[in-house]
Amino acid sequence: YYLELNEAYLTIDTERVDFIFGKKMMRWGTGDGINPMDLINPRDYRDPIASARADARLPILLANGIFMLGPVTFEGVLIPKAEVNEFPLPDSPWEPKGLRDMRRSAESGEIVLSHGEEPDDWFKDAEFAFRVSTVTGGFDLALLYYNGYTDDPVYYRDYLYDGRLQFTPAYPHYQAYGFNFAKGFERITIRGE
């Protein structure tokens, strides 16, 4: 048995401003199933069968502010320390084939698979996101921005002095911009992102 604190956060709600501080899972986007802008929380690879559920992300420490200014809502999220996906264990059912092949090649000595550095410095490797949304003419509209790190590593390669390839995982910093909309009709809702 073990005890795990999944989510714990403080919410301060006022008439026009809301703040959330703590460890939380936050959905960022409106798509069903696939949300291209759902970039805030890393994925939970502990249960690959549950990957289609809404809770397939791990909660992280964050600060969230929501400001309602008439018909427009501004929302900002600050993640003081970047969180990335954990490496799957070797030979686990959800280990990607490419990583499995690289690990086997490294075991045989064909290549060198070095340990990368995760972006885990407090405030130096902070991530943040903004969203501006409104409802007009029956449409829910939102512009989104994300500034952070990839959740899954990319592998850089270089040659060692003995001619073997060395692969090093890294988490590049990037920015993402998005737009999403939703329109409800009598019996259906159309969403896009």
Secondary structure, DSSP 4 states (H G I P E B T S, - for coil): -------EEEEEE-SSEEEEEEEE----S--SS--TT--SSPB--S-GGGTTSTT-B--EEEEEEEEEETTEEEEEEEESS---PPPPPTT-TTS-HHHHHHHHHHHHTSEEE--------TTTT-EEEEEEEEEETTEEEEEEEEEEE-SS-EEEEEE-TTS-EEEEEE--EEEEEEEEEEEE-SS-EEEE-
